[in-house]
Amino acid sequence: MAKKLLTRIQLMAMLLRAPEKSSRRDTFHPDELTHHLKSSPSEATRMYCIFSDPVQHWDNAPYSPVRQLLQRPSGQLEKSGVFTLTRHRLRLMGCSKWRAAFNFGHLRVQSKLSVFFTMIILFSYLFYCLNGYCDSLPRPVFDQQTNVQHKIYFHDGQEASPEQRGAHSASPASFVREQLLDLSNSKVPSNNISIANNFGSKKFPQAIIIGVKKGGTRALLEFLRIHPEVRAVGAEPHFFDRFYDKGLEWYRNLMPRTLEGQITMEKTPSYFITKEAPRRVFSMSSHTKLIVVVRDPVTRAVSDYTQTLSKSPGLPSFQNLAFHNSTTGLIDTSWSAVRIGIYSKHLENWLRFFPLSRFLFVSGERLVTDPAGEMGRVQDFLGLKRVVTDKHFYFNQTKGFPCLKKPEGSSRPRCLGKSKGRPHPQIPFEVLLRLRDFYRPFNLKFYQMTGHNFGWD
Ligand SMILES: Nc1ncnc2c1ncn2[C@@H]1O[C@H](COP(=O)(O)OS(=O)(=O)O)[C@@H](OP(=O)(O)O)[C@H]1O
């Protein structure tokens, strides 16, 4: 038993070895060769013999057993022949290179066991994939949900402040590492690589969640992904702001495959504040549906700051960044955390290309207090059946947010990751008040533009 196991291991090692040089032809005797050819077939392995010079080997193999084996049914000798032989026999024939595969028909119990275990591993892998877990292989797409410093730098095309920049490792490698880390931390199921996804085709998104940063965009996307007719990229592609020069085909390739009737989606909240984004999206398709998750700009700014602070603990205080001068109370609109919240300004830019009917404004607050209600509106807007309903949500007391009973690709309940729903630092009341005053006219304008009072004032 042990000996046979050893032989098997030797054989395995042999198969894994680099191609060998043939042994010299004059080292064998015809009788010896015949003896080898008669040996037990159970030891046999299907060998693919590749001759460096087939004609020469043919000429130099005058012994009939060898000749029979080498000769193809057509009588022609080919560069690559298939034989049932042991390694030793192949050496004798002067194979210069060879490859091998197990001849299952001849395997004994131990081998069958190893085949059995291999099959178990394969089936487990298949099962795992079909459940959507194996599609998180590294892809050329980046998620920005917790990549704070990166977002400060790129989110609105503005450079970060020196402190923020100092904390940010701007190298592409670290960026990718952070992005992948973020994806794995948040356990966001992604859709790109999956055995189950090999059907359908990759299409440009018909609907995009274009904003706003810290509005609740991740929650919305994850809720939507429960819908069987929605397929979405898990990570944020950032095509229309950062990677536009990669071209539309690059972008389309990031998309998951969809079947007839399914909607392709993506979310990149920085599109909303990117000047060039409306024109770019429009030139991809003027029919693109645009979803904007908006949240009270004051809370949004604090949320944005909280995220930055979590990555750069040495960050100046909120009020230091929010005000040009704390005594005059002049708001610094060049700080992205403040500027993103001027929704009416950004919307104006989009309305130059898209009619209002192409937009859906989702309330970030209602997405927390009434996720099913808000999801109903979203599904209607996308022309989908109302599949995602209140039965999909439960309120997690510890998290303080609604969570999914059964997210996509999982049978277990799941809340969003730690980067969502972080406790905010205490900001002085008068600072918040001043900021609220600042936003009021912009909010009113935004209510008028959208025909929806979000009740932030
Ligand atoms: N269900 C649920 N679970 C957790 N968090 C939720 C949920 N619904 C909305 N939110 C709010 O989403 C805020 C983060 O917004 P985004 O996902 O748009 O952030 S990001 O721009 O992608 O970084 C996040 O902001 P913070 O509370 O400041 O962390 C949440 O308030």
The ligand as an SDF file (V2000), in Angstrom:
LIG
                    3D

 31 33  0  0  0  0  0  0  0  0999 V2000
  -29.3180   50.9620    5.9420 N   0  0  0  0  0  0  0  0  0  0  0  0
  -28.2800   51.7520    6.1650 C   0  0  0  0  0  0  0  0  0  0  0  0
  -27.2160   51.2870    6.8220 N   0  0  0  0  0  0  0  0  0  0  0  0
  -26.1530   52.0910    7.0250 C   0  0  0  0  0  0  0  0  0  0  0  0
  -26.0820   53.3610    6.6040 N   0  0  0  0  0  0  0  0  0  0  0  0
  -27.1280   53.8560    5.9490 C   0  0  0  0  0  0  0  0  0  0  0  0
  -28.2550   53.0740    5.6980 C   0  0  0  0  0  0  0  0  0  0  0  0
  -29.1370   53.8250    5.0300 N   0  0  0  0  0  0  0  0  0  0  0  0
  -28.5810   55.0250    4.8800 C   0  0  0  0  0  0  0  0  0  0  0  0
  -27.3710   55.0460    5.4230 N   0  0  0  0  0  0  0  0  0  0  0  0
  -26.5110   56.2280    5.4540 C   0  0  0  0  0  0  0  0  0  0  0  0
  -25.6040   56.1100    4.3810 O   0  0  0  0  0  0  0  0  0  0  0  0
  -24.5450   56.9800    4.6800 C   0  0  0  0  0  0  0  0  0  0  0  0
  -23.3910   56.6850    3.7840 C   0  0  0  0  0  0  0  0  0  0  0  0
  -23.7570   57.1530    2.5230 O   0  0  0  0  0  0  0  0  0  0  0  0
  -23.1460   56.5720    1.1910 P   0  0  0  0  0  0  0  0  0  0  0  0
  -23.3380   55.1220    1.1460 O   0  0  0  0  0  0  0  0  0  0  0  0
  -23.7160   57.3390    0.0680 O   0  0  0  0  0  0  0  0  0  0  0  0
  -21.6190   56.9180    1.3980 O   0  0  0  0  0  0  0  0  0  0  0  0
  -20.5030   56.9630    0.2530 S   0  0  0  0  0  0  0  0  0  0  0  0
  -20.6320   58.2440   -0.4340 O   0  0  0  0  0  0  0  0  0  0  0  0
  -20.6920   55.8220   -0.6040 O   0  0  0  0  0  0  0  0  0  0  0  0
  -19.2510   56.9030    1.0250 O   0  0  0  0  0  0  0  0  0  0  0  0
  -24.3000   56.7370    6.1440 C   0  0  0  0  0  0  0  0  0  0  0  0
  -23.7810   57.9090    6.6860 O   0  0  0  0  0  0  0  0  0  0  0  0
  -23.1440   57.9770    8.1520 P   0  0  0  0  0  0  0  0  0  0  0  0
  -24.2710   57.6970    9.0980 O   0  0  0  0  0  0  0  0  0  0  0  0
  -22.6290   59.3310    8.3180 O   0  0  0  0  0  0  0  0  0  0  0  0
  -22.0860   56.9410    8.1930 O   0  0  0  0  0  0  0  0  0  0  0  0
  -25.6690   56.3850    6.6990 C   0  0  0  0  0  0  0  0  0  0  0  0
  -26.2340   57.3780    7.4690 O   0  0  0  0  0  0  0  0  0  0  0  0
  1  2  1  0
  2  3  1  0
  2  7  2  0
  3  4  2  0
  4  5  1  0
  5  6  2  0
  6  7  1  0
  6 10  1  0
  7  8  1  0
  8  9  2  0
  9 10  1  0
 10 11  1  0
 11 12  1  0
 11 30  1  0
 12 13  1  0
 13 14  1  0
 13 24  1  0
 14 15  1  0
 15 16  1  0
 16 17  2  0
 16 18  1  0
 16 19  1  0
 19 20  1  0
 20 21  2  0
 20 22  2  0
 20 23  1  0
 24 25  1  0
 24 30  1  0
 25 26  1  0
 26 27  2  0
 26 28  1  0
 26 29  1  0
 30 31  1  0
M  END
$$$$
